[in-house]
Amino acid sequence: MSSVSLARRQPRAVVASTAVRAAVVWVLALAALPVSILGAVTIGAADLTAAQVWGSISHHLFGTASELSVIRDGIVWELRLPRVLTAGAVGAGLAISGVVMQALTRNPLADPYLLGLSSGASLGAVLVLLTGLAVALPVAAFSGAMLALAGTLLLARALGAITPSRTVLSGLAVSSFAGAITSLVIFWNTQGDSYRQILNWLLGSLASADWGSVAIGWVTLLVVGVPVVLGGRVLDAFAFGDSAAAALGVAVSRTRWLLLTGTALLTGAMVSVSGSIGFVGLVLPNAVRLLVGARHALLLPLSALVGAVFMIWVDTAARTLFEPRELPVGIITVLIGAPVFVAVLVRNRERA
């Protein structure tokens, strides 16, 4: 076989290999999500089987008879299942947001917290936890995230046209400012056991998840996340810069505003029910990208599925590894994500 013929065949082989890997990842991720939800609910101090868990779910959804006692049924329906479902929504939402931020900034090391959302949400949450304001914690956290987003975009616009670099730098400035205010409020007002409650939230925790958290996470994922996933082809145009995207017919400025706003809403909603959980939106999109390539029509939905499965099992580990004590889930994501982040940084050292 001539070298010319081999050169022509190689790209086709690479494309075929990527397509096979993508199909395998699709099948595994689609199968893993329901298995993970059912399996994670069975794990804990109360010994439950998958059949018992399904019986409790079927009893509440379809009115079938349940063999579980009231207490064990409550463990499934009121404690574990809402927490597992919230974890899945948070993982999917942060992964989608990470993919979008990396596409818009053309930087694989970007994450959804670059807009200052996490620090803004933390400030709102801490104010509620310390002052007892008459507002729900998720509402306060989400409001703080949206105020941080507004500050980031206003600052970026004041510097001129909104570009990826100006947006990131503005987000870092807003994040640092909100973080400083949060630290000042904690230092000045925290007393007694409130330190532990605040620390758990700042490090990320799903311990207080309930059906309200499930509603916030999954409704936001459906209303905001699904349209972003369906618009994956638009993100492909940004890979070659704003000029190339405009040449392909993309309204660059308007599309960037819409995507940034959607990402902020998605991230703010997830942070409001889970606290600040790092590295999920940074590491998982890069891991999935290595398997299926950079086409966003594949990357976005697969990142969402992998993110949901990953967060379900990380949270399960957080609540069971050291029973009866529980780790903030953010600690485990950092322990897993930091080495992977270093690997991504090394792989992309020419671009960093």
VOTI-240411 format. One record per residue (C-alpha): x, y, z; residue number from 1. Coordinates in nm, 4 decimals, padded with zeros to 6 digits, always signed. Example, Ala and Ser with C-alpha at 12.3 -4.5 7.8 and 13.67 -1.06 7.14 Angstrom:
REM residues 2
<<+01.2300; -00.4500; +00.7800>; 1>,
<<+01.3670; -00.1060; +00.7140>; 2>,
REM end
This chain:
REM residues 352
<<+00.0000; +00.0000; +00.0000>; 1>,
<<+00.1426; +00.3365; -00.1027>; 2>,
<<+00.2063; +00.6125; +00.1511>; 3>,
<<-00.0477; +00.8344; -00.0266>; 4>,
<<-00.3172; +00.5685; +00.0053>; 5>,
<<-00.2331; +00.5177; +00.3730>; 6>,
<<-00.2563; +00.8931; +00.4392>; 7>,
<<-00.5979; +00.9016; +00.2784>; 8>,
<<-00.7234; +00.6053; +00.4792>; 9>,
<<-00.5943; +00.7212; +00.8179>; 10>,
<<-00.8412; +01.0073; +00.8756>; 11>,
<<-01.1301; +00.7764; +00.7929>; 12>,
<<-00.9973; +00.5229; +01.0446>; 13>,
<<-00.9697; +00.7928; +01.3083>; 14>,
<<-01.3258; +00.9110; +01.2411>; 15>,
<<-01.4561; +00.5532; +01.2530>; 16>,
<<-01.2728; +00.4892; +01.5815>; 17>,
<<-01.4175; +00.8054; +01.7366>; 18>,
<<-01.7676; +00.7099; +01.6206>; 19>,
<<-01.7337; +00.3652; +01.7784>; 20>,
<<-01.6102; +00.5135; +02.1056>; 21>,
<<-01.8965; +00.7639; +02.1032>; 22>,
<<-02.1514; +00.4864; +02.0506>; 23>,
<<-02.0011; +00.2822; +02.3345>; 24>,
<<-02.0006; +00.5832; +02.5688>; 25>,
<<-02.3635; +00.6575; +02.4759>; 26>,
<<-02.4757; +00.3035; +02.5570>; 27>,
<<-02.2790; +00.2856; +02.8816>; 28>,
<<-02.3910; +00.6286; +03.0020>; 29>,
<<-02.7580; +00.5697; +02.9216>; 30>,
<<-02.7488; +00.2357; +03.1027>; 31>,
<<-02.5449; +00.3680; +03.3950>; 32>,
<<-02.7793; +00.6525; +03.4887>; 33>,
<<-03.0884; +00.4513; +03.5968>; 34>,
<<-02.8673; +00.1808; +03.7472>; 35>,
<<-02.6776; +00.4461; +03.9436>; 36>,
<<-02.9949; +00.6093; +04.0728>; 37>,
<<-03.1394; +00.2788; +04.1896>; 38>,
<<-02.8100; +00.1447; +04.3226>; 39>,
<<-02.7097; +00.4589; +04.5124>; 40>,
<<-03.0419; +00.4672; +04.6990>; 41>,
<<-02.9768; +00.1153; +04.8329>; 42>,
<<-02.6426; +00.2130; +04.9892>; 43>,
<<-02.6337; +00.3353; +05.3468>; 44>,
<<-02.6743; +00.2372; +05.7092>; 45>,
<<-03.0245; +00.1019; +05.6448>; 46>,
<<-02.9828; -00.2173; +05.4422>; 47>,
<<-03.2115; -00.1944; +05.1388>; 48>,
<<-03.2378; -00.3976; +04.8199>; 49>,
<<-03.3037; -00.2680; +04.4710>; 50>,
<<-03.6424; -00.4431; +04.4764>; 51>,
<<-03.7386; -00.2639; +04.7975>; 52>,
<<-03.6304; +00.0706; +04.6572>; 53>,
<<-03.8299; +00.0149; +04.3406>; 54>,
<<-04.1274; -00.0978; +04.5493>; 55>,
<<-04.1194; +00.2303; +04.7432>; 56>,
<<-04.0937; +00.4351; +04.4236>; 57>,
<<-04.3748; +00.2381; +04.2615>; 58>,
<<-04.5896; +00.2812; +04.5737>; 59>,
<<-04.5572; +00.6608; +04.5668>; 60>,
<<-04.5861; +00.7016; +04.1899>; 61>,
<<-04.8416; +00.4362; +04.0982>; 62>,
<<-05.0153; +00.3531; +04.4273>; 63>,
<<-04.8989; -00.0084; +04.4417>; 64>,
<<-04.8633; -00.1910; +04.7725>; 65>,
<<-04.5330; -00.1475; +04.9593>; 66>,
<<-04.3714; -00.4080; +05.1868>; 67>,
<<-04.1493; -00.1515; +05.3597>; 68>,
<<-04.2190; -00.0120; +05.7039>; 69>,
<<-04.3048; +00.3557; +05.7333>; 70>,
<<-03.9537; +00.4375; +05.8538>; 71>,
<<-03.7735; +00.2495; +05.5760>; 72>,
<<-04.0105; +00.3894; +05.3157>; 73>,
<<-03.9314; +00.7370; +05.4468>; 74>,
<<-03.5579; +00.6658; +05.4165>; 75>,
<<-03.6067; +00.5886; +05.0486>; 76>,
<<-03.8639; +00.8490; +04.9489>; 77>,
<<-03.7851; +01.1415; +05.1783>; 78>,
<<-03.4084; +01.1106; +05.2291>; 79>,
<<-03.2084; +00.9120; +04.9768>; 80>,
<<-03.4043; +00.9411; +04.6518>; 81>,
<<-03.4325; +01.3242; +04.6555>; 82>,
<<-03.0631; +01.3474; +04.7350>; 83>,
<<-02.9610; +01.1107; +04.4548>; 84>,
<<-03.1833; +01.2874; +04.2003>; 85>,
<<-03.0508; +01.6281; +04.3078>; 86>,
<<-02.6942; +01.5014; +04.2727>; 87>,
<<-02.7682; +01.3826; +03.9197>; 88>,
<<-02.9130; +01.7184; +03.8187>; 89>,
<<-02.6207; +01.9091; +03.9710>; 90>,
<<-02.3636; +01.6919; +03.7954>; 91>,
<<-02.5370; +01.7248; +03.4591>; 92>,
<<-02.5895; +02.1011; +03.4941>; 93>,
<<-02.2298; +02.1774; +03.5943>; 94>,
<<-02.0932; +01.9562; +03.3145>; 95>,
<<-02.3063; +02.1319; +03.0516>; 96>,
<<-02.2012; +02.4714; +03.1847>; 97>,
<<-01.8368; +02.3666; +03.1716>; 98>,
<<-01.8630; +02.2623; +02.8078>; 99>,
<<-02.0221; +02.5960; +02.7139>; 100>,
<<-01.7635; +02.8034; +02.9015>; 101>,
<<-01.4760; +02.6122; +02.7440>; 102>,
<<-01.6259; +02.6649; +02.3991>; 103>,
<<-01.6960; +03.0362; +02.4416>; 104>,
<<-01.3517; +03.1106; +02.5871>; 105>,
<<-01.1785; +02.8604; +02.3571>; 106>,
<<-00.9923; +02.7359; +02.6627>; 107>,
<<-01.0170; +02.3755; +02.7907>; 108>,
<<-00.9176; +02.4975; +03.1366>; 109>,
<<-01.2261; +02.7159; +03.1802>; 110>,
<<-01.5071; +02.6219; +03.4164>; 111>,
<<-01.8575; +02.7582; +03.4929>; 112>,
<<-01.7370; +02.9463; +03.8007>; 113>,
<<-01.5264; +03.1881; +03.5941>; 114>,
<<-01.8197; +03.4317; +03.5860>; 115>,
<<-01.8083; +03.4754; +03.9637>; 116>,
<<-02.1257; +03.2724; +04.0126>; 117>,
<<-01.9948; +03.0526; +04.2914>; 118>,
<<-01.8655; +03.3417; +04.5001>; 119>,
<<-02.1872; +03.5373; +04.4494>; 120>,
<<-02.3984; +03.2389; +04.5494>; 121>,
<<-02.1782; +03.1783; +04.8534>; 122>,
<<-02.2217; +03.5372; +04.9664>; 123>,
<<-02.5998; +03.5142; +04.9377>; 124>,
<<-02.6075; +03.1826; +05.1222>; 125>,
<<-02.3806; +03.2989; +05.4033>; 126>,
<<-02.5874; +03.6131; +05.4585>; 127>,
<<-02.8992; +03.3994; +05.5011>; 128>,
<<-02.7306; +03.1419; +05.7239>; 129>,
<<-02.5904; +03.4078; +05.9558>; 130>,
<<-02.8670; +03.6662; +05.9646>; 131>,
<<-03.1699; +03.4376; +05.9329>; 132>,
<<-03.3307; +03.6538; +05.6670>; 133>,
<<-03.6838; +03.5498; +05.5733>; 134>,
<<-03.5824; +03.3915; +05.2425>; 135>,
<<-03.5049; +03.0339; +05.1465>; 136>,
<<-03.1387; +02.9420; +05.1135>; 137>,
<<-03.1631; +02.8394; +04.7438>; 138>,
<<-03.3333; +03.1708; +04.6621>; 139>,
<<-03.0600; +03.3689; +04.8359>; 140>,
<<-02.7821; +03.1673; +04.6711>; 141>,
<<-02.9384; +03.1986; +04.3262>; 142>,
<<-02.9921; +03.5738; +04.3735>; 143>,
<<-02.6283; +03.6134; +04.4742>; 144>,
<<-02.5151; +03.4229; +04.1654>; 145>,
<<-02.7270; +03.6401; +03.9358>; 146>,
<<-02.5970; +03.9614; +04.0947>; 147>,
<<-02.2420; +03.8356; +04.0432>; 148>,
<<-02.3204; +03.7613; +03.6786>; 149>,
<<-02.4644; +04.1104; +03.6309>; 150>,
<<-02.1531; +04.2615; +03.7869>; 151>,
<<-01.9257; +04.0522; +03.5652>; 152>,
<<-02.1049; +04.1408; +03.2408>; 153>,
<<-02.1362; +04.5098; +03.3305>; 154>,
<<-01.7654; +04.5288; +03.4096>; 155>,
<<-01.6749; +04.3478; +03.0883>; 156>,
<<-01.9006; +04.5814; +02.8890>; 157>,
<<-01.7448; +04.8860; +03.0548>; 158>,
<<-01.4058; +04.7726; +02.9236>; 159>,
<<-01.5382; +04.7677; +02.5650>; 160>,
<<-01.6867; +04.4941; +02.3530>; 161>,
<<-01.7546; +04.1761; +02.5498>; 162>,
<<-01.4833; +03.9289; +02.4552>; 163>,
<<-01.3889; +03.5971; +02.6187>; 164>,
<<-01.0765; +03.7454; +02.7779>; 165>,
<<-01.2568; +04.0480; +02.9215>; 166>,
<<-01.5402; +03.8310; +03.0502>; 167>,
<<-01.3009; +03.5945; +03.2294>; 168>,
<<-01.0978; +03.8779; +03.3827>; 169>,
<<-01.4141; +04.0557; +03.4958>; 170>,
<<-01.5431; +03.7305; +03.6463>; 171>,
<<-01.2203; +03.6850; +03.8403>; 172>,
<<-01.2460; +04.0401; +03.9770>; 173>,
<<-01.6088; +03.9964; +04.0842>; 174>,
<<-01.5321; +03.6541; +04.2314>; 175>,
<<-01.2444; +03.7904; +04.4385>; 176>,
<<-01.4539; +04.0814; +04.5648>; 177>,
<<-01.7511; +03.8618; +04.6592>; 178>,
<<-01.5160; +03.6130; +04.8254>; 179>,
<<-01.3605; +03.8885; +05.0337>; 180>,
<<-01.7021; +04.0144; +05.1459>; 181>,
<<-01.8045; +03.6594; +05.2348>; 182>,
<<-01.4925; +03.6118; +05.4461>; 183>,
<<-01.5514; +03.9440; +05.6211>; 184>,
<<-01.9132; +03.8554; +05.7017>; 185>,
<<-01.8104; +03.5142; +05.8374>; 186>,
<<-01.5292; +03.6624; +06.0480>; 187>,
<<-01.7499; +03.9362; +06.1905>; 188>,
<<-02.0695; +03.7450; +06.2639>; 189>,
<<-02.0151; +03.3699; +06.2924>; 190>,
<<-02.0759; +03.2173; +06.6348>; 191>,
<<-02.1033; +02.8670; +06.7793>; 192>,
<<-02.2045; +02.5814; +06.5496>; 193>,
<<-02.2821; +02.8075; +06.2549>; 194>,
<<-01.9206; +02.7641; +06.1406>; 195>,
<<-01.9845; +02.3977; +06.0557>; 196>,
<<-02.3073; +02.4748; +05.8698>; 197>,
<<-02.1400; +02.7469; +05.6642>; 198>,
<<-01.8308; +02.5355; +05.5958>; 199>,
<<-02.0425; +02.2470; +05.4693>; 200>,
<<-02.2206; +02.4769; +05.2270>; 201>,
<<-01.9029; +02.6475; +05.1045>; 202>,
<<-01.7373; +02.3100; +05.0414>; 203>,
<<-02.0463; +02.1704; +04.8699>; 204>,
<<-02.3005; +01.9414; +05.0300>; 205>,
<<-02.6229; +01.7693; +04.9302>; 206>,
<<-02.7154; +01.6700; +05.2844>; 207>,
<<-03.0161; +01.9026; +05.2935>; 208>,
<<-03.1529; +01.7995; +04.9514>; 209>,
<<-03.5295; +01.7458; +04.9398>; 210>,
<<-03.7990; +01.7332; +04.6733>; 211>,
<<-03.7778; +02.1120; +04.6434>; 212>,
<<-03.4118; +02.0735; +04.5487>; 213>,
<<-03.5066; +01.8079; +04.2948>; 214>,
<<-03.7595; +02.0459; +04.1390>; 215>,
<<-03.5105; +02.3330; +04.1195>; 216>,
<<-03.2385; +02.1168; +03.9676>; 217>,
<<-03.4389; +01.9212; +03.7118>; 218>,
<<-03.6743; +02.2003; +03.6034>; 219>,
<<-03.3760; +02.4272; +03.5391>; 220>,
<<-03.1990; +02.1451; +03.3579>; 221>,
<<-03.5008; +02.0885; +03.1326>; 222>,
<<-03.5848; +02.4552; +03.0705>; 223>,
<<-03.2300; +02.5887; +03.0300>; 224>,
<<-03.0007; +02.2901; +02.9869>; 225>,
<<-03.1892; +02.1084; +02.7121>; 226>,
<<-03.2002; +02.4105; +02.4741>; 227>,
<<-02.8259; +02.4603; +02.5290>; 228>,
<<-02.7599; +02.0940; +02.4503>; 229>,
<<-02.9748; +02.1122; +02.1360>; 230>,
<<-02.7773; +02.4164; +02.0211>; 231>,
<<-02.4478; +02.2333; +02.0263>; 232>,
<<-02.3745; +02.2946; +01.6595>; 233>,
<<-02.3645; +02.6684; +01.7256>; 234>,
<<-02.0790; +02.6161; +01.9714>; 235>,
<<-01.8778; +02.4380; +01.7011>; 236>,
<<-01.8676; +02.7667; +01.5124>; 237>,
<<-01.6953; +02.9424; +01.8045>; 238>,
<<-01.4048; +02.6969; +01.7956>; 239>,
<<-01.2360; +02.8957; +01.5177>; 240>,
<<-01.2974; +03.2418; +01.6614>; 241>,
<<-01.5613; +03.5121; +01.6339>; 242>,
<<-01.4787; +03.6004; +01.2728>; 243>,
<<-01.5218; +03.2428; +01.1568>; 244>,
<<-01.8468; +03.2110; +01.3516>; 245>,
<<-01.9805; +03.5295; +01.1940>; 246>,
<<-01.8830; +03.4019; +00.8498>; 247>,
<<-02.0893; +03.0895; +00.9185>; 248>,
<<-02.3949; +03.3022; +00.9860>; 249>,
<<-02.3840; +03.3118; +01.3670>; 250>,
<<-02.4919; +03.6343; +01.5366>; 251>,
<<-02.1824; +03.6297; +01.7576>; 252>,
<<-02.2650; +03.8958; +02.0152>; 253>,
<<-02.6291; +03.7960; +02.0661>; 254>,
<<-02.5454; +03.4231; +02.0761>; 255>,
<<-02.2674; +03.4761; +02.3295>; 256>,
<<-02.5014; +03.6773; +02.5537>; 257>,
<<-02.7677; +03.4075; +02.5355>; 258>,
<<-02.5227; +03.1272; +02.6083>; 259>,
<<-02.3591; +03.3143; +02.8960>; 260>,
<<-02.6976; +03.3937; +03.0466>; 261>,
<<-02.8147; +03.0349; +03.0064>; 262>,
<<-02.4935; +02.9033; +03.1610>; 263>,
<<-02.5280; +03.1462; +03.4511>; 264>,
<<-02.8885; +03.0457; +03.5167>; 265>,
<<-02.7970; +02.6782; +03.5025>; 266>,
<<-02.4912; +02.7126; +03.7260>; 267>,
<<-02.6671; +02.9450; +03.9693>; 268>,
<<-02.9555; +02.7021; +04.0133>; 269>,
<<-02.7210; +02.4077; +04.0727>; 270>,
<<-02.5018; +02.5973; +04.3181>; 271>,
<<-02.8112; +02.7148; +04.5039>; 272>,
<<-02.9046; +02.3568; +04.5998>; 273>,
<<-02.5580; +02.2040; +04.6402>; 274>,
<<-02.3142; +02.4742; +04.7430>; 275>,
<<-01.9879; +02.5253; +04.5605>; 276>,
<<-01.8685; +02.1962; +04.4102>; 277>,
<<-01.5433; +02.2372; +04.2239>; 278>,
<<-01.3824; +02.0641; +03.9268>; 279>,
<<-01.6971; +01.8950; +03.7906>; 280>,
<<-01.7487; +02.1506; +03.5152>; 281>,
<<-01.3763; +02.1568; +03.4419>; 282>,
<<-01.2683; +01.7939; +03.4413>; 283>,
<<-01.5642; +01.5984; +03.3041>; 284>,
<<-01.5992; +01.7882; +02.9721>; 285>,
<<-01.2290; +01.7303; +02.9059>; 286>,
<<-01.2552; +01.3613; +02.9921>; 287>,
<<-01.5550; +01.3137; +02.7617>; 288>,
<<-01.3856; +01.5165; +02.4890>; 289>,
<<-01.0943; +01.2733; +02.4886>; 290>,
<<-01.3377; +00.9876; +02.4234>; 291>,
<<-01.5791; +01.1322; +02.1679>; 292>,
<<-01.4017; +01.4307; +02.0156>; 293>,
<<-01.4892; +01.7994; +02.0160>; 294>,
<<-01.8216; +01.7999; +01.8273>; 295>,
<<-02.0626; +01.9653; +02.0657>; 296>,
<<-02.3660; +01.7788; +01.9344>; 297>,
<<-02.2104; +01.4728; +02.1025>; 298>,
<<-02.0032; +01.6392; +02.3723>; 299>,
<<-02.2873; +01.8253; +02.5442>; 300>,
<<-02.5380; +01.5414; +02.6006>; 301>,
<<-02.2675; +01.2884; +02.6880>; 302>,
<<-02.1062; +01.5289; +02.9346>; 303>,
<<-02.4472; +01.5768; +03.0976>; 304>,
<<-02.4982; +01.2009; +03.1360>; 305>,
<<-02.1462; +01.1363; +03.2620>; 306>,
<<-02.1730; +01.4330; +03.4986>; 307>,
<<-02.4973; +01.3013; +03.6457>; 308>,
<<-02.3554; +00.9512; +03.7030>; 309>,
<<-02.0299; +01.0894; +03.8439>; 310>,
<<-02.1999; +01.3197; +04.0932>; 311>,
<<-02.4398; +01.0479; +04.2112>; 312>,
<<-02.1524; +00.8185; +04.3071>; 313>,
<<-01.9318; +01.0930; +04.4486>; 314>,
<<-02.2146; +01.2051; +04.6759>; 315>,
<<-02.2843; +00.8456; +04.7744>; 316>,
<<-01.9194; +00.8110; +04.8743>; 317>,
<<-01.9354; +01.1390; +05.0667>; 318>,
<<-02.2244; +01.0210; +05.2842>; 319>,
<<-02.1126; +00.6599; +05.3389>; 320>,
<<-01.7316; +00.6348; +05.3489>; 321>,
<<-01.6977; +00.7626; +05.7043>; 322>,
<<-02.0388; +00.6878; +05.8544>; 323>,
<<-02.1822; +00.8271; +06.0750>; 324>,
<<-01.9777; +01.1325; +05.9757>; 325>,
<<-02.0339; +01.2839; +05.6329>; 326>,
<<-01.7814; +01.4567; +05.4106>; 327>,
<<-01.8703; +01.7646; +05.2068>; 328>,
<<-01.8968; +01.6370; +04.8521>; 329>,
<<-01.6709; +01.9172; +04.7274>; 330>,
<<-01.3761; +01.7620; +04.9095>; 331>,
<<-01.4064; +01.4397; +04.7109>; 332>,
<<-01.4515; +01.6165; +04.3762>; 333>,
<<-01.1336; +01.8158; +04.4429>; 334>,
<<-00.9392; +01.5043; +04.5450>; 335>,
<<-01.0443; +01.3398; +04.2184>; 336>,
<<-01.0397; +01.6498; +04.0019>; 337>,
<<-00.7057; +01.8040; +04.1004>; 338>,
<<-00.4872; +01.5238; +03.9564>; 339>,
<<-00.7011; +01.5122; +03.6425>; 340>,
<<-00.6732; +01.8912; +03.6146>; 341>,
<<-00.2941; +01.8637; +03.6253>; 342>,
<<-00.3077; +01.6047; +03.3476>; 343>,
<<-00.5296; +01.8336; +03.1373>; 344>,
<<-00.2971; +02.1259; +03.2066>; 345>,
<<+00.0041; +01.9262; +03.0910>; 346>,
<<-00.1806; +01.8048; +02.7822>; 347>,
<<-00.2740; +02.1630; +02.6897>; 348>,
<<+00.0430; +02.3356; +02.8082>; 349>,
<<+00.0974; +02.5105; +02.4761>; 350>,
<<-00.2456; +02.6776; +02.5042>; 351>,
<<-00.2425; +02.7557; +02.8789>; 352>,
REM end
